[in-house]
Amino acid sequence: MSSRTPLPLWILAAVGLIFVTLPLLALLIRAPWGDLVSSFQGSGAGTALRLSVVVSLASTVLSLVLGVPLAWILARSSIPGRSVLRAVVVLPVVLPPVVGGIGLLAALGRGGVAGRWLYDTLGIQLTFTTLGAIIATTFVSMPLVVLATESGLRSIDRRYESAASTLGANPRYAIRRIVVPMLAPQLAAGAVLAWARALGEFGATITFAGNLAGRTQTLPLAVYEERITDPGAAIFLSLILVALSVVVLVAMRDRVTQAR
Amino acid sequence: MRRSIITLTALTLVLGACSSAESGGGGTTEPAEATELIVFAAASLAAAFGEGIGPGFEEASEGITVVFNFAASDSLAGQIQSEGSADVFASASDTWMDAVQDDPGVADRADFVRNRLVIITPTDNPAGVASIGDLANEGVQLVLASEGVPVGDYAREALGNAGIAEEAESNVVSNEEDNAAVVAKIVAGEGDAAIVYESDISAAAENDVAAVGIPDDVNVIATYPIAAVTGPPNADLAAEFVAYVLGTDGQAALEEYGFSPIGQT
């Protein structure tokens, strides 16, 4: 079969493969393997890693809590202007994150449209806080949950629910016992993608939440700050992100296999 | 379903990769004749070089286009060392000019301008900052440039001179990538105070921030070196540009944008 594949295709495919793998290999080659321990201590990797885990998990939960109901409305309701609504909800996926950060600043910053009220009446400031970093990453990653969940909901044959209700199940019971189990693989896929996106988020976070170790400096921000003063540490931190991303992909593959 | 997941994965990864804030100076085509001069300049020079010196030099030397790359001096030095794509380097500190002088080397190096530090606050000055000492007050949200970025290092030096290095450092809420990002946070009203260059105020932010002076005995006055970078084929043109910056027209343009000419402090 492979003998039928034209040679130019092989060559271009090989170039494509090298293009993707070379930067990753280069990171491994340039990594400060010799003084791994000292570069771990010098990089503040522990602090950034801990914060990244907290921020990305919290934003995944928030994405699910807000994104799944949104997907439900988009998939199941017949509200007018639904396609426009979908486009708006999904917009952050294609928007440069720094634009999202500026938007968040204008909306939820201490002097922002809604943020001013939060600050003046409730004394809540989101900028420069971990909560602000969580909000910035959620802005960017929630649409992925919406997309995955909505396509999952659409692929479920609603006759199962109808059958359940003719057998006496109330809607809530039908959702819990029919829809949720059928939707589970898609929900999981959406959650993992959102988590991966949150983990790599840079632009919205640094623009809205700022950059302070232990509070808003997640791994990508730490990479950015270290890249000049300590390139070895930056590569080391990058490798942590690569490793986490690989874990995500492996986890995703398992989810998909389970679903079939 | 598998297909939609794959599509999503692709989207995520592609978009995730777009999120870096790096604004590279690479990718410029090499001209057959020297008609394009590539100048890497400290972010604080963006207005003075971009609007003043650049057009002035282009007018004085017909047919030449000056292309600027403005970023924090540390980033620029890194880019020059790895890509070697600059004809001229104007740094906000000796540290990063020294680095470029070591590798790949420079010619015609000279100090060309000075810049003083100043405290900026939002116009309503929410934390009531009236002097550099107030930056040590509890709860003041202080925004600085990162360590390693010249203005960040100078600011920390000034805070040290004022004897409040520790207190101020614990008030820092964000370490920004360059002075423009610092100013942006204050213009947005997010931080209570920041330390930047005087030239940063006379630019776009003039009406959006309030300034609090820093006395001479604790202030740090940055001296900016400029030089032609060794390597690119535009050496003569680069030398001309350096001479223009050091000359009467260049110095006048810099003064207009809030810098102190090299003759005075």
Interface residues (C-beta under 8 A of the other chain):
Chain A: V93 V94 P96 P97 V98 L105 A106 G109 R110 G111 T127 F128 L144 L147 A148 S151 G152 S155 P185 Q186 A189 G190 L193 A196 R197 G200 E201 F202 G203 A204 I206 G210 N211 L212 A213 R215 T216 Q217 P220 Y224 E225 R227 I228 T229 L249 M252 V256 A259 R260
Chain B: M1 R2 S4 I5 L8 T9 L11 T12 L15 G16 C18 S19 S20 A21 D74 S75 A77 G78 P122 Q141 V143 S146 E147 G148 V172 V173 S174 N175 E176 E177 K185 A188 G189 E190 G191
